[in-house]
Amino acid sequence: MKGRTIVFILIIVTLIALALCWFWLQEVIVDYDLEKALHQSPERINCTIFLS
């Protein structure tokens, strides 16, 4: 019985965390400037940051 209670609490905590992350991501998506990102030319992208 104790194991079922722990699993139930773990599921509830996970659902709350998912809801909080979803709300946080909504603000991040709204703040992200898609037009600025799409107009960045490839010669200005520094590929060395991906190699280190």
N, CA, C and O atoms as a Tripos MOL2 file, in Angstrom:
@<TRIPOS>MOLECULE
protein
  208   207    52     0     0
PROTEIN
NO_CHARGES

@<TRIPOS>ATOM
      1 N           0.8270   -1.2020    0.0000 N.3       1 MET1
      2 CA          0.0000    0.0000    0.0000 C.3       1 MET1
      3 C           0.8660    1.2590    0.0000 C.2       1 MET1
      4 O           0.5130    2.2600   -0.6240 O.2       1 MET1
      5 N           2.0020    1.2050    0.7020 N.am      2 LYS2
      6 CA          2.8860    2.3680    0.7640 C.3       2 LYS2
      7 C           3.4830    2.6550   -0.6120 C.2       2 LYS2
      8 O           3.6660    3.8160   -0.9780 O.2       2 LYS2
      9 N           3.7880    1.6060   -1.3720 N.am      3 GLY3
     10 CA          4.3390    1.7760   -2.7150 C.3       3 GLY3
     11 C           3.3620    2.4550   -3.6570 C.2       3 GLY3
     12 O           3.7550    3.2970   -4.4650 O.2       3 GLY3
     13 N           2.0800    2.0890   -3.5540 N.am      4 ARG4
     14 CA          1.0560    2.7160   -4.4030 C.3       4 ARG4
     15 C           0.9240    4.2040   -4.0890 C.2       4 ARG4
     16 O           0.7380    5.0170   -4.9940 O.2       4 ARG4
     17 N           1.0180    4.5560   -2.8170 N.am      5 THR5
     18 CA          0.9180    5.9600   -2.4140 C.3       5 THR5
     19 C           2.0910    6.7610   -2.9670 C.2       5 THR5
     20 O           1.9170    7.8840   -3.4420 O.2       5 THR5
     21 N           3.2750    6.1860   -2.9040 N.am      6 ILE6
     22 CA          4.4600    6.8740   -3.4240 C.3       6 ILE6
     23 C           4.3440    7.0760   -4.9300 C.2       6 ILE6
     24 O           4.6680    8.1480   -5.4400 O.2       6 ILE6
     25 N           3.8810    6.0480   -5.6470 N.am      7 VAL7
     26 CA          3.7110    6.1590   -7.1020 C.3       7 VAL7
     27 C           2.6570    7.2090   -7.4280 C.2       7 VAL7
     28 O           2.8390    7.9920   -8.3610 O.2       7 VAL7
     29 N           1.5590    7.2410   -6.6770 N.am      8 PHE8
     30 CA          0.5040    8.2240   -6.9040 C.3       8 PHE8
     31 C           1.0300    9.6430   -6.6870 C.2       8 PHE8
     32 O           0.7620   10.5330   -7.4940 O.2       8 PHE8
     33 N           1.7700    9.8540   -5.6100 N.am      9 ILE9
     34 CA          2.3440   11.1770   -5.3320 C.3       9 ILE9
     35 C           3.3430   11.5620   -6.4220 C.2       9 ILE9
     36 O           3.3880   12.7180   -6.8410 O.2       9 ILE9
     37 N           4.1380   10.6040   -6.8790 N.am     10 LEU10
     38 CA          5.1070   10.8680   -7.9390 C.3      10 LEU10
     39 C           4.4160   11.2880   -9.2350 C.2      10 LEU10
     40 O           4.8840   12.1950   -9.9240 O.2      10 LEU10
     41 N           3.3030   10.6300   -9.5670 N.am     11 ILE11
     42 CA          2.5470   10.9900  -10.7710 C.3      11 ILE11
     43 C           1.9720   12.3940  -10.6370 C.2      11 ILE11
     44 O           2.0320   13.1730  -11.5880 O.2      11 ILE11
     45 N           1.4180   12.7300   -9.4820 N.am     12 ILE12
     46 CA          0.8450   14.0660   -9.2650 C.3      12 ILE12
     47 C           1.9240   15.1400   -9.3740 C.2      12 ILE12
     48 O           1.7080   16.1690  -10.0160 O.2      12 ILE12
     49 N           3.0760   14.9140   -8.7570 N.am     13 VAL13
     50 CA          4.1790   15.8810   -8.8180 C.3      13 VAL13
     51 C           4.6580   16.0470  -10.2560 C.2      13 VAL13
     52 O           4.9640   17.1610  -10.6820 O.2      13 VAL13
     53 N           4.7240   14.9470  -11.0070 N.am     14 THR14
     54 CA          5.1450   15.0170  -12.4060 C.3      14 THR14
     55 C           4.1550   15.8240  -13.2390 C.2      14 THR14
     56 O           4.5660   16.6290  -14.0750 O.2      14 THR14
     57 N           2.8710   15.6220  -13.0240 N.am     15 LEU15
     58 CA          1.8580   16.3810  -13.7670 C.3      15 LEU15
     59 C           1.9240   17.8700  -13.4340 C.2      15 LEU15
     60 O           1.7720   18.7100  -14.3210 O.2      15 LEU15
     61 N           2.1480   18.1990  -12.1770 N.am     16 ILE16
     62 CA          2.2860   19.6080  -11.7900 C.3      16 ILE16
     63 C           3.5210   20.2170  -12.4500 C.2      16 ILE16
     64 O           3.4740   21.3450  -12.9400 O.2      16 ILE16
     65 N           4.6250   19.4700  -12.4620 N.am     17 ALA17
     66 CA          5.8500   19.9680  -13.0990 C.3      17 ALA17
     67 C           5.6420   20.1710  -14.5930 C.2      17 ALA17
     68 O           6.1190   21.1580  -15.1540 O.2      17 ALA17
     69 N           4.9380   19.2500  -15.2460 N.am     18 LEU18
     70 CA          4.6570   19.4060  -16.6760 C.3      18 LEU18
     71 C           3.8070   20.6440  -16.9410 C.2      18 LEU18
     72 O           4.0590   21.3750  -17.8990 O.2      18 LEU18
     73 N           2.8130   20.8810  -16.1070 N.am     19 ALA19
     74 CA          1.9630   22.0620  -16.2770 C.3      19 ALA19
     75 C           2.7750   23.3410  -16.1000 C.2      19 ALA19
     76 O           2.6220   24.2830  -16.8770 O.2      19 ALA19
     77 N           3.6350   23.3820  -15.0880 N.am     20 LEU20
     78 CA          4.4600   24.5740  -14.8660 C.3      20 LEU20
     79 C           5.4320   24.8010  -16.0190 C.2      20 LEU20
     80 O           5.6270   25.9380  -16.4500 O.2      20 LEU20
     81 N           6.0400   23.7360  -16.5210 N.am     21 CYS21
     82 CA          6.9560   23.8660  -17.6590 C.3      21 CYS21
     83 C           6.2150   24.3340  -18.9010 C.2      21 CYS21
     84 O           6.7480   25.1200  -19.6850 O.2      21 CYS21
     85 N           4.9830   23.8540  -19.0860 N.am     22 TRP22
     86 CA          4.2010   24.2670  -20.2570 C.3      22 TRP22
     87 C           3.9070   25.7650  -20.1970 C.2      22 TRP22
     88 O           4.0430   26.4610  -21.2030 O.2      22 TRP22
     89 N           3.5090   26.2640  -19.0330 N.am     23 PHE23
     90 CA          3.2560   27.6990  -18.8960 C.3      23 PHE23
     91 C           4.5300   28.5040  -19.1170 C.2      23 PHE23
     92 O           4.4910   29.5620  -19.7450 O.2      23 PHE23
     93 N           5.6580   28.0150  -18.6090 N.am     24 TRP24
     94 CA          6.9280   28.7120  -18.7970 C.3      24 TRP24
     95 C           7.3120   28.7310  -20.2710 C.2      24 TRP24
     96 O           7.7810   29.7520  -20.7750 O.2      24 TRP24
     97 N           7.1170   27.6170  -20.9650 N.am     25 LEU25
     98 CA          7.4680   27.5580  -22.3810 C.3      25 LEU25
     99 C           6.5820   28.4650  -23.2210 C.2      25 LEU25
    100 O           7.0380   28.9770  -24.2440 O.2      25 LEU25
    101 N           5.3430   28.6800  -22.8290 N.am     26 GLN26
    102 CA          4.4770   29.5970  -23.5630 C.3      26 GLN26
    103 C           5.0660   31.0050  -23.5500 C.2      26 GLN26
    104 O           5.0290   31.6980  -24.5660 O.2      26 GLN26
    105 N           5.6040   31.4280  -22.4200 N.am     27 GLU27
    106 CA          6.2270   32.7520  -22.3390 C.3      27 GLU27
    107 C           7.4990   32.8060  -23.1720 C.2      27 GLU27
    108 O           7.7800   33.8260  -23.8000 O.2      27 GLU27
    109 N           8.2670   31.7320  -23.1880 N.am     28 VAL28
    110 CA          9.5000   31.6940  -23.9750 C.3      28 VAL28
    111 C           9.1710   31.7720  -25.4600 C.2      28 VAL28
    112 O           9.8420   32.4850  -26.2060 O.2      28 VAL28
    113 N           8.1430   31.0460  -25.8950 N.am     29 ILE29
    114 CA          7.7650   31.0410  -27.3080 C.3      29 ILE29
    115 C           7.2730   32.4220  -27.7250 C.2      29 ILE29
    116 O           7.5900   32.8780  -28.8240 O.2      29 ILE29
    117 N           6.5110   33.0910  -26.8790 N.am     30 VAL30
    118 CA          6.0040   34.4270  -27.2010 C.3      30 VAL30
    119 C           7.1560   35.4230  -27.2850 C.2      30 VAL30
    120 O           7.1550   36.2990  -28.1500 O.2      30 VAL30
    121 N           8.1340   35.2980  -26.3980 N.am     31 ASP31
    122 CA          9.2550   36.2350  -26.3760 C.3      31 ASP31
    123 C          10.2480   36.0040  -27.5120 C.2      31 ASP31
    124 O          11.0340   36.8960  -27.8290 O.2      31 ASP31
    125 N          10.2270   34.8380  -28.1230 N.am     32 TYR32
    126 CA         11.1980   34.5170  -29.1680 C.3      32 TYR32
    127 C          10.8470   35.2640  -30.4460 C.2      32 TYR32
    128 O           9.6960   35.2420  -30.8800 O.2      32 TYR32
    129 N          11.8200   35.9170  -31.0450 N.am     33 ASP33
    130 CA         11.5970   36.7050  -32.2550 C.3      33 ASP33
    131 C          11.9030   35.8480  -33.4780 C.2      33 ASP33
    132 O          13.0640   35.7040  -33.8640 O.2      33 ASP33
    133 N          10.8690   35.2820  -34.0870 N.am     34 LEU34
    134 CA         11.0490   34.3690  -35.2110 C.3      34 LEU34
    135 C          11.5420   35.0990  -36.4530 C.2      34 LEU34
    136 O          12.3570   34.5620  -37.2040 O.2      34 LEU34
    137 N          11.0640   36.3010  -36.6740 N.am     35 GLU35
    138 CA         11.4920   37.0610  -37.8540 C.3      35 GLU35
    139 C          12.9970   37.3310  -37.8200 C.2      35 GLU35
    140 O          13.6730   37.2040  -38.8400 O.2      35 GLU35
    141 N          13.5100   37.6940  -36.6740 N.am     36 LYS36
    142 CA         14.9420   37.9620  -36.5330 C.3      36 LYS36
    143 C          15.7520   36.6900  -36.7800 C.2      36 LYS36
    144 O          16.8140   36.7390  -37.4010 O.2      36 LYS36
    145 N          15.2590   35.5680  -36.3000 N.am     37 ALA37
    146 CA         15.9810   34.3020  -36.4670 C.3      37 ALA37
    147 C          15.9850   33.8500  -37.9240 C.2      37 ALA37
    148 O          16.9770   33.2910  -38.3930 O.2      37 ALA37
    149 N          14.9030   34.0810  -38.6360 N.am     38 LEU38
    150 CA         14.8100   33.6240  -40.0230 C.3      38 LEU38
    151 C          15.6720   34.4570  -40.9630 C.2      38 LEU38
    152 O          16.0890   33.9640  -42.0110 O.2      38 LEU38
    153 N          15.9440   35.7010  -40.6100 N.am     39 HIS39
    154 CA         16.7040   36.5850  -41.4900 C.3      39 HIS39
    155 C          18.1970   36.5950  -41.1850 C.2      39 HIS39
    156 O          18.9320   37.4320  -41.7090 O.2      39 HIS39
    157 N          18.6450   35.6810  -40.3510 N.am     40 GLN40
    158 CA         20.0730   35.6060  -40.0520 C.3      40 GLN40
    159 C          20.7630   34.8500  -41.1830 C.2      40 GLN40
    160 O          20.4160   33.7070  -41.4830 O.2      40 GLN40
    161 N          21.7330   35.4930  -41.7990 N.am     41 SER41
    162 CA         22.4050   34.8640  -42.9380 C.3      41 SER41
    163 C          23.4250   33.8350  -42.4540 C.2      41 SER41
    164 O          23.9920   33.9980  -41.3740 O.2      41 SER41
    165 N          23.6670   32.7790  -43.2350 N.am     42 PRO42
    166 CA         24.5640   31.6970  -42.8060 C.3      42 PRO42
    167 C          26.0010   32.1400  -42.5550 C.2      42 PRO42
    168 O          26.6810   31.5310  -41.7290 O.2      42 PRO42
    169 N          26.4890   33.1740  -43.2340 N.am     43 GLU43
    170 CA         27.8810   33.5740  -43.0260 C.3      43 GLU43
    171 C          28.1030   34.2060  -41.6530 C.2      43 GLU43
    172 O          29.2460   34.3290  -41.2120 O.2      43 GLU43
    173 N          27.0280   34.6090  -40.9710 N.am     44 ARG44
    174 CA         27.1790   35.1990  -39.6410 C.3      44 ARG44
    175 C          27.0480   34.1640  -38.5250 C.2      44 ARG44
    176 O          27.1920   34.5060  -37.3520 O.2      44 ARG44
    177 N          26.7800   32.9260  -38.8670 N.am     45 ILE45
    178 CA         26.6480   31.8850  -37.8520 C.3      45 ILE45
    179 C          28.0280   31.3290  -37.5260 C.2      45 ILE45
    180 O          28.7590   30.9090  -38.4230 O.2      45 ILE45
    181 N          28.3780   31.3270  -36.2680 N.am     46 ASN46
    182 CA         29.6780   30.8350  -35.8300 C.3      46 ASN46
    183 C          29.5590   29.3430  -35.5210 C.2      46 ASN46
    184 O          29.0370   28.9580  -34.4760 O.2      46 ASN46
    185 N          30.0450   28.5140  -36.4340 N.am     47 CYS47
    186 CA         29.9090   27.0640  -36.2830 C.3      47 CYS47
    187 C          30.8970   26.4800  -35.2800 C.2      47 CYS47
    188 O          30.7540   25.3250  -34.8800 O.2      47 CYS47
    189 N          31.8850   27.2500  -34.8710 N.am     48 THR48
    190 CA         32.8730   26.7100  -33.9370 C.3      48 THR48
    191 C          32.2700   26.4600  -32.5610 C.2      48 THR48
    192 O          32.8010   25.6560  -31.7950 O.2      48 THR48
    193 N          31.1690   27.1340  -32.2350 N.am     49 ILE49
    194 CA         30.5530   26.8970  -30.9310 C.3      49 ILE49
    195 C          29.9320   25.5100  -30.8650 C.2      49 ILE49
    196 O          29.7640   24.9630  -29.7750 O.2      49 ILE49
    197 N          29.5870   24.9280  -32.0160 N.am     50 PHE50
    198 CA         29.0040   23.5920  -32.0250 C.3      50 PHE50
    199 C          30.0740   22.5090  -31.9910 C.2      50 PHE50
    200 O          29.7820   21.3620  -31.6530 O.2      50 PHE50
    201 N          31.3030   22.8580  -32.3330 N.am     51 LEU51
    202 CA         32.3710   21.8730  -32.4160 C.3      51 LEU51
    203 C          33.1330   21.7020  -31.1120 C.2      51 LEU51
    204 O          33.8320   20.7050  -30.9290 O.2      51 LEU51
    205 N          33.0050   22.6550  -30.2100 N.am     52 SER52
    206 CA         33.7840   22.5630  -28.9670 C.3      52 SER52
    207 C          33.0710   21.7350  -27.9220 C.2      52 SER52
    208 O          33.5850   21.5560  -26.8190 O.2      52 SER52
@<TRIPOS>BOND
     1     1     2 1
     2     2     3 1
     3     3     4 2
     4     3     5 am
     5     5     6 1
     6     6     7 1
     7     7     8 2
     8     7     9 am
     9     9    10 1
    10    10    11 1
    11    11    12 2
    12    11    13 am
    13    13    14 1
    14    14    15 1
    15    15    16 2
    16    15    17 am
    17    17    18 1
    18    18    19 1
    19    19    20 2
    20    19    21 am
    21    21    22 1
    22    22    23 1
    23    23    24 2
    24    23    25 am
    25    25    26 1
    26    26    27 1
    27    27    28 2
    28    27    29 am
    29    29    30 1
    30    30    31 1
    31    31    32 2
    32    31    33 am
    33    33    34 1
    34    34    35 1
    35    35    36 2
    36    35    37 am
    37    37    38 1
    38    38    39 1
    39    39    40 2
    40    39    41 am
    41    41    42 1
    42    42    43 1
    43    43    44 2
    44    43    45 am
    45    45    46 1
    46    46    47 1
    47    47    48 2
    48    47    49 am
    49    49    50 1
    50    50    51 1
    51    51    52 2
    52    51    53 am
    53    53    54 1
    54    54    55 1
    55    55    56 2
    56    55    57 am
    57    57    58 1
    58    58    59 1
    59    59    60 2
    60    59    61 am
    61    61    62 1
    62    62    63 1
    63    63    64 2
    64    63    65 am
    65    65    66 1
    66    66    67 1
    67    67    68 2
    68    67    69 am
    69    69    70 1
    70    70    71 1
    71    71    72 2
    72    71    73 am
    73    73    74 1
    74    74    75 1
    75    75    76 2
    76    75    77 am
    77    77    78 1
    78    78    79 1
    79    79    80 2
    80    79    81 am
    81    81    82 1
    82    82    83 1
    83    83    84 2
    84    83    85 am
    85    85    86 1
    86    86    87 1
    87    87    88 2
    88    87    89 am
    89    89    90 1
    90    90    91 1
    91    91    92 2
    92    91    93 am
    93    93    94 1
    94    94    95 1
    95    95    96 2
    96    95    97 am
    97    97    98 1
    98    98    99 1
    99    99   100 2
   100    99   101 am
   101   101   102 1
   102   102   103 1
   103   103   104 2
   104   103   105 am
   105   105   106 1
   106   106   107 1
   107   107   108 2
   108   107   109 am
   109   109   110 1
   110   110   111 1
   111   111   112 2
   112   111   113 am
   113   113   114 1
   114   114   115 1
   115   115   116 2
   116   115   117 am
   117   117   118 1
   118   118   119 1
   119   119   120 2
   120   119   121 am
   121   121   122 1
   122   122   123 1
   123   123   124 2
   124   123   125 am
   125   125   126 1
   126   126   127 1
   127   127   128 2
   128   127   129 am
   129   129   130 1
   130   130   131 1
   131   131   132 2
   132   131   133 am
   133   133   134 1
   134   134   135 1
   135   135   136 2
   136   135   137 am
   137   137   138 1
   138   138   139 1
   139   139   140 2
   140   139   141 am
   141   141   142 1
   142   142   143 1
   143   143   144 2
   144   143   145 am
   145   145   146 1
   146   146   147 1
   147   147   148 2
   148   147   149 am
   149   149   150 1
   150   150   151 1
   151   151   152 2
   152   151   153 am
   153   153   154 1
   154   154   155 1
   155   155   156 2
   156   155   157 am
   157   157   158 1
   158   158   159 1
   159   159   160 2
   160   159   161 am
   161   161   162 1
   162   162   163 1
   163   163   164 2
   164   163   165 am
   165   165   166 1
   166   166   167 1
   167   167   168 2
   168   167   169 am
   169   169   170 1
   170   170   171 1
   171   171   172 2
   172   171   173 am
   173   173   174 1
   174   174   175 1
   175   175   176 2
   176   175   177 am
   177   177   178 1
   178   178   179 1
   179   179   180 2
   180   179   181 am
   181   181   182 1
   182   182   183 1
   183   183   184 2
   184   183   185 am
   185   185   186 1
   186   186   187 1
   187   187   188 2
   188   187   189 am
   189   189   190 1
   190   190   191 1
   191   191   192 2
   192   191   193 am
   193   193   194 1
   194   194   195 1
   195   195   196 2
   196   195   197 am
   197   197   198 1
   198   198   199 1
   199   199   200 2
   200   199   201 am
   201   201   202 1
   202   202   203 1
   203   203   204 2
   204   203   205 am
   205   205   206 1
   206   206   207 1
   207   207   208 2
@<TRIPOS>SUBSTRUCTURE
     1 MET1         2 RESIDUE 1 A MET
     2 LYS2         6 RESIDUE 1 A LYS
     3 GLY3        10 RESIDUE 1 A GLY
     4 ARG4        14 RESIDUE 1 A ARG
     5 THR5        18 RESIDUE 1 A THR
     6 ILE6        22 RESIDUE 1 A ILE
     7 VAL7        26 RESIDUE 1 A VAL
     8 PHE8        30 RESIDUE 1 A PHE
     9 ILE9        34 RESIDUE 1 A ILE
    10 LEU10       38 RESIDUE 1 A LEU
    11 ILE11       42 RESIDUE 1 A ILE
    12 ILE12       46 RESIDUE 1 A ILE
    13 VAL13       50 RESIDUE 1 A VAL
    14 THR14       54 RESIDUE 1 A THR
    15 LEU15       58 RESIDUE 1 A LEU
    16 ILE16       62 RESIDUE 1 A ILE
    17 ALA17       66 RESIDUE 1 A ALA
    18 LEU18       70 RESIDUE 1 A LEU
    19 ALA19       74 RESIDUE 1 A ALA
    20 LEU20       78 RESIDUE 1 A LEU
    21 CYS21       82 RESIDUE 1 A CYS
    22 TRP22       86 RESIDUE 1 A TRP
    23 PHE23       90 RESIDUE 1 A PHE
    24 TRP24       94 RESIDUE 1 A TRP
    25 LEU25       98 RESIDUE 1 A LEU
    26 GLN26      102 RESIDUE 1 A GLN
    27 GLU27      106 RESIDUE 1 A GLU
    28 VAL28      110 RESIDUE 1 A VAL
    29 ILE29      114 RESIDUE 1 A ILE
    30 VAL30      118 RESIDUE 1 A VAL
    31 ASP31      122 RESIDUE 1 A ASP
    32 TYR32      126 RESIDUE 1 A TYR
    33 ASP33      130 RESIDUE 1 A ASP
    34 LEU34      134 RESIDUE 1 A LEU
    35 GLU35      138 RESIDUE 1 A GLU
    36 LYS36      142 RESIDUE 1 A LYS
    37 ALA37      146 RESIDUE 1 A ALA
    38 LEU38      150 RESIDUE 1 A LEU
    39 HIS39      154 RESIDUE 1 A HIS
    40 GLN40      158 RESIDUE 1 A GLN
    41 SER41      162 RESIDUE 1 A SER
    42 PRO42      166 RESIDUE 1 A PRO
    43 GLU43      170 RESIDUE 1 A GLU
    44 ARG44      174 RESIDUE 1 A ARG
    45 ILE45      178 RESIDUE 1 A ILE
    46 ASN46      182 RESIDUE 1 A ASN
    47 CYS47      186 RESIDUE 1 A CYS
    48 THR48      190 RESIDUE 1 A THR
    49 ILE49      194 RESIDUE 1 A ILE
    50 PHE50      198 RESIDUE 1 A PHE
    51 LEU51      202 RESIDUE 1 A LEU
    52 SER52      206 RESIDUE 1 A SER
